[in-house]
């Protein structure tokens, strides 16, 4: 009986580790913010990726994702910060929306996210 339980726990651990490894770097970093209740540091894209890959594997993580979604719903009801870009103009890699963290490159053709260093082509000109 103990051998079966140990095998099941080991299998679940490996499954979790493989799913964790498939997260993008920014989402892996923000996972620890999520678990530490630093919800303001977690982007919607990272939360979605964490839920897609790791949801249902750990109760503590599922509870943190639920707290995040509740906090996000309250935040979205408030007036948006004028220093934030529109959600569709956020960094597609990490979800950064703060204008001061989305900086035009020297040639003016692209924007570099200062949070994750991703270079993106803006939707506008």
N, C-alpha and C positions, 0 to 999 in steps of 0.2 A: 504494500500500500504506500509506504513512504517513497519507494523508488518511482512509482508512477507520479506522485505529486511533485517530486524533485524534477523529473523529466519534463512535466508540464510547465513548471515555473521556468526552467532553463529554456524551453522552446519559446515561451512568451517573452522572455528577456531578449533572446536573439531576434525575434520578430520586431520588438520595439527598437533595438539597436539598428537593425537594417532600415527601418522606416526613418529613424532619426538621421541616419547617414544620407538619406535622399533629400532632406531639407536643404534649401539653399543656405549659404553662409549667414545671410542677414536674418533669416528665420531662426536658425540655430542660436544665434546671439540673442534674439528677442525672446526665445523660449525661456531663458533664465530671468528676463525682466517680467515675463508673464507669471512665472512661478513665484517670483519675489513680490508680486502685487505692485510692480511699477508699471501699471497699465498704460500710463501716458507715453511710455517708451515703445509700445508695441503698435506696429502699423496694421491696418486691416488686412493687407496682403499677407503679412507674416502670420497673423492669427488664422487666416483661411488655410494657409499652407500647413500650419501646425495641426489644425483640426482635420484636414484631409488626410494627412499622413499618420498622425498619432492619436486622433480622436478615438475614444472607446478603449484605449489600451491601458489607461491609468486614471483612476478616479480623481486623484489630486489635480492632474492636468485638466481633466474634463471640468472640474469645479472652477479652476482658474479661467478657462475659456468662457464658461458661463458668466463669471464675474466681469470679464472683459467685455462681452457682448452687452451686458446690462449697462456698464459704464459708458460704452460707446454710444448706445441708444440715447442715454441722457445727454452726452456731449453733443451729439448731432442735433438734438432739439434746441440747444443753446445757439446763440448767434455765432456764426463762423468767425474766426480770427481773421481780420483783414490782411494779416501777414501770411496767410496760407493761400496756396494756389488751389484751384478747383480740384476736386477728387480725380477727374479724368486727366489732369496735368501732373499728378503726383508721379514720383519715381516708380516705374513698373517693377523694379527689383525689390525695394524695401518699403515703398509707400510714403516716403518722405514728402511732406507738403509745405514745409516752411520755406518761404521765398529766400531767406538768407542762407539756406542749405542747398538750394538749387541754383548753381552759378553757371553763367554762360562761359563757354570755352573761349580762349583768346581769339580764335578765328570767327567766333560768333555763329557758327553753324550748328552747335549742339549745346546741351546743358549737362554739366557734371554734378551728380548728387554727392554732396560732401559727407553724407552719412555712410553710404556704402561704396562710393567711388564709381558707380555705374554711369555710363555716358548714354544719354538719351536724345532722341530727336523730338523736339517739342511739336505739339499738334498745331501750333500757330506760328506765325511769322510776323 
